[in-house]
Amino acid sequence: MEYLFDTANIGAIKKYGEFIPITGVTSNPSIVKKEGKIDFFAHMREIRSIIGLDKTLHIQVTAQDYEGMMKDAEAILKNVDDQVYIKVPVTLEGLKVIRKLHGRGVNTTATAIYTKMQGFLAMEAGADYIAPYYNRMENMGIDAKDVVGSFAKMIRDYGYSTKILAASFKNMGQVNEAF
C-alpha cells in the first residue's frame, strides 16, 4: 500500500508529511491552478526538494495531442528531474505517449481512467501506475469498486508491474470500498 498526497500545496505537503508516511505527491492541472500564479517548474522542484528523490512525484501534461504531450513531458523532465512520473490521460493519443515514454524508460502514470478497457490498455502500454477516478466513475453510473477490483485481478493474474493509484475520492466510504 502506498499513500500519495494529491496536492501542489507546499504548506500542506510540509505539514502533513510530518504525520503521514507518504510515498509521493501527485498533481494535475486543476490542483496546480488552485495555487494561483506560480512559476510552475520552480514550484515542482520545491515539492521535489521537500519529498526527496526516494518518493514519487507525478506531474500531468496539459496538451491533448501526441506532439503536445511529448513536448510537455520533455519540458517536465528537463525542468524538474528525470525521475518524475509523467501523468498522461488515457486517450488514444495518450496511450501512444505512454508507449513511447515507456520505451525510453521514462516513468509514467496513466490518468483519467473511467473504464476497464482504459486501464487494461494503459497496462499494456507500459504505465507504471494507473489512476482510476473513483468518484467520477460512480457519478457516471460505473461500478468503481468492480473496475478497481478488475485491475487488481489483472495485475495479480498476469504479473503486470503496474500499480493502482486510485484517485478522485470524495468520501471515506469510497476509499474503504477501493481497498
C-alpha positions in Angstrom: 0.0 0.0 0.0 1.3 3.4 -0.9 -0.1 6.8 0.2 0.4 9.9 -2.0 -0.7 13.4 -1.4 -2.9 14.7 -4.2 -1.9 18.4 -4.0 0.6 21.0 -5.1 0.2 23.0 -1.9 3.7 23.4 -0.4 2.4 24.1 3.1 0.2 21.1 3.2 3.0 18.8 1.9 5.3 20.1 4.6 2.7 20.0 7.4 1.1 16.6 6.7 4.3 15.0 5.5 5.4 15.0 9.2 2.5 12.8 10.2 1.6 10.7 7.2 4.1 8.2 5.7 3.6 9.2 2.1 5.4 7.6 -0.8 4.9 10.5 -3.1 3.0 13.5 -4.4 0.7 13.7 -7.4 -1.0 16.7 -9.0 -3.0 17.7 -12.0 -3.7 21.0 -13.8 -6.7 21.7 -11.7 -4.8 21.2 -8.5 -1.9 23.4 -9.7 -4.3 26.1 -10.7 -5.5 26.4 -7.1 -2.0 27.5 -6.1 -2.5 30.8 -8.0 0.1 32.4 -10.2 3.3 30.4 -9.7 6.5 29.6 -11.5 5.3 26.0 -12.4 8.7 24.3 -12.7 10.2 26.1 -9.7 7.2 25.1 -7.7 7.5 21.4 -8.7 11.3 21.5 -8.0 10.4 22.8 -4.5 8.0 19.9 -4.0 10.7 17.5 -5.1 13.2 19.1 -2.6 10.7 18.6 0.2 9.8 15.0 -0.6 13.2 13.9 -1.9 14.2 11.6 -4.8 13.2 8.5 -2.8 9.5 9.4 -3.2 7.5 9.6 -6.4 6.4 12.9 -8.0 3.6 12.7 -10.6 3.1 15.7 -12.9 0.5 15.8 -15.6 0.8 17.0 -19.1 -1.7 19.6 -20.3 -1.7 19.2 -24.1 -4.2 16.8 -25.6 -2.4 15.8 -28.8 0.6 13.4 -29.1 3.1 16.1 -30.1 2.0 18.5 -27.4 2.0 15.8 -24.7 5.5 14.7 -25.7 6.7 18.4 -25.6 5.1 18.8 -22.1 6.8 15.5 -21.0 10.2 16.7 -22.2 9.8 20.1 -20.5 8.8 18.4 -17.2 11.8 16.0 -17.4 14.2 18.8 -18.3 13.0 21.4 -15.8 12.1 19.3 -12.8 14.1 16.0 -12.9 14.3 12.8 -14.8 12.7 10.7 -12.1 9.3 12.4 -12.4 6.3 10.2 -13.3 4.7 11.8 -16.3 0.9 11.7 -15.9 -0.9 11.1 -19.2 -4.7 10.9 -19.7 -5.7 7.6 -21.2 -7.0 8.6 -24.6 -5.8 7.2 -28.0 -3.2 10.0 -28.2 -2.3 9.4 -24.5 -1.7 5.7 -25.0 0.7 6.5 -27.8 2.6 8.8 -25.5 2.7 6.2 -22.7 4.1 3.6 -25.0 6.7 6.0 -26.4 7.8 7.2 -22.9 7.8 3.6 -21.5 10.1 2.6 -24.4 12.5 5.3 -23.4 12.5 4.2 -19.8 10.5 7.2 -18.6 8.2 6.8 -15.6 4.5 7.1 -16.5 1.2 7.4 -14.7 -1.9 6.7 -16.8 -4.6 9.0 -15.5 -8.3 9.9 -16.0 -9.3 6.3 -16.2 -13.0 5.6 -16.1 -13.3 2.1 -17.7 -11.7 -1.3 -17.5 -10.6 -1.1 -21.1 -8.7 2.2 -20.5 -6.9 0.6 -17.5 -6.1 -2.6 -19.4 -4.8 -0.7 -22.4 -2.6 1.5 -20.1 -1.1 -1.6 -18.5 -0.4 -3.0 -21.9 1.2 0.3 -23.0 3.6 0.0 -20.0 2.2 2.5 -17.5 3.9 2.3 -14.1 0.7 3.5 -12.4 -2.9 3.6 -13.4 -5.2 6.2 -11.9 -8.8 5.2 -12.0 -11.1 8.1 -11.0 -13.4 6.5 -8.4 -15.9 9.3 -7.7 -16.2 10.2 -11.3 -16.9 6.6 -12.2 -19.7 6.4 -9.6 -21.1 9.7 -11.0 -21.3 8.1 -14.4 -23.1 5.0 -13.1 -20.0 2.8 -13.4 -19.3 0.3 -10.6 -16.0 1.8 -9.5 -15.3 -1.0 -6.9 -15.7 -3.6 -9.7 -13.4 -1.6 -12.0 -10.6 -1.3 -9.4 -11.0 -4.9 -8.4 -10.7 -6.0 -12.0 -7.4 -4.0 -12.3 -6.1 -5.7 -9.2 -7.0 -9.1 -10.5 -5.4 -8.4 -13.9 -2.2 -7.3 -12.2 -2.1 -10.3 -10.0 -3.1 -12.9 -12.6 -0.9 -11.6 -15.4 2.1 -10.3 -13.5 1.9 -6.7 -14.6 4.2 -4.4 -12.6 1.7 -1.6 -12.8 0.4 -0.2 -9.6 -3.1 1.2 -8.9 -3.2 4.8 -7.9 -6.9 5.2 -7.1 -8.0 8.9 -7.2 -10.9 11.2 -7.2 -12.3 10.2 -3.9 -15.0 12.4 -2.3 -15.6 10.4 1.0 -14.1 7.7 3.2 -16.7 5.2 2.1 -15.3 5.3 -1.4 -11.7 4.9 0.0 -12.8 1.9 2.0 -14.6 0.3 -1.0 -11.5 0.8 -3.1 -9.4 -1.1 -0.5 
